[in-house]
């Protein structure tokens, strides 16, 4: 059985670099920048090299072989 990694964010849109930090996938913004620029991050199945790319609910980020689903947290 595959675990579905759902990351609930408080506000959308959120930028890709911010999302990686928020989800604790990277330690800081510099690491996020490097990982994104080196093509290590996919957005909805496509390599994304813009760390400022805005994400919306339903987007899927793939990093290190794992999928992370963007969701809005209930207020």
C-alpha positions as CSV (number, residue, x, y, z in Angstrom):
1,X,0.0,0.0,0.0
2,X,1.4,3.4,-1.0
3,X,1.3,6.3,1.5
4,X,-0.2,9.4,0.1
5,X,1.8,12.4,1.3
6,X,-0.7,15.2,1.6
7,X,0.7,18.6,2.7
8,X,-1.9,21.0,3.9
9,X,-0.9,24.7,3.6
10,X,-2.7,27.6,5.3
11,X,-2.6,29.9,2.4
12,X,-2.6,29.4,-1.4
13,X,-1.0,30.1,-3.7
14,X,2.4,29.1,-2.3
15,X,5.7,29.2,-4.2
16,X,7.5,26.0,-5.0
17,X,10.6,26.9,-2.9
18,X,8.4,27.8,0.1
19,X,6.5,24.6,-0.3
20,X,9.7,22.5,-0.1
21,X,10.6,24.3,3.1
22,X,7.1,24.1,4.6
23,X,6.9,20.3,4.0
24,X,10.4,19.9,5.6
25,X,11.8,18.4,2.4
26,X,14.8,20.8,2.4
27,X,16.5,22.7,5.3
28,X,16.4,26.2,3.9
29,X,15.7,28.4,0.8
30,X,19.2,27.9,-0.5
31,X,18.8,24.2,-0.6
32,X,15.4,24.5,-2.2
33,X,16.9,26.8,-4.9
34,X,19.7,24.3,-5.7
35,X,17.4,21.3,-5.8
36,X,15.0,23.1,-8.1
37,X,17.6,24.5,-10.4
38,X,19.3,21.1,-10.8
39,X,16.0,19.6,-12.0
40,X,15.4,17.5,-8.9
41,X,11.8,18.6,-8.5
42,X,8.8,17.8,-10.7
43,X,5.5,19.7,-10.7
44,X,2.5,17.6,-12.0
45,X,4.9,15.2,-13.8
46,X,7.1,17.8,-15.4
47,X,10.6,19.0,-14.2
48,X,10.2,22.5,-12.8
49,X,13.2,24.8,-12.5
50,X,11.4,28.0,-11.3
51,X,11.4,28.1,-7.5
52,X,8.9,31.0,-7.6
53,X,6.4,28.9,-9.5
54,X,3.0,29.3,-7.7
55,X,1.3,26.2,-6.6
56,X,-2.5,25.6,-6.2
57,X,-4.6,22.9,-4.5
58,X,-4.4,19.6,-6.3
59,X,-0.8,20.1,-7.6
60,X,1.5,17.2,-7.2
61,X,5.2,17.8,-6.3
62,X,7.6,14.9,-6.8
63,X,10.9,15.0,-4.9
64,X,13.3,12.2,-4.3
65,X,10.9,9.6,-5.7
66,X,8.0,10.6,-3.4
67,X,4.8,12.5,-4.4
68,X,3.5,15.3,-2.3
69,X,-0.1,16.6,-2.8
70,X,-0.9,20.3,-2.2
71,X,-4.0,20.8,-0.2
72,X,-5.6,23.8,1.6
73,X,-5.8,23.4,5.4
74,X,-9.3,23.8,6.8
75,X,-9.8,27.1,8.6
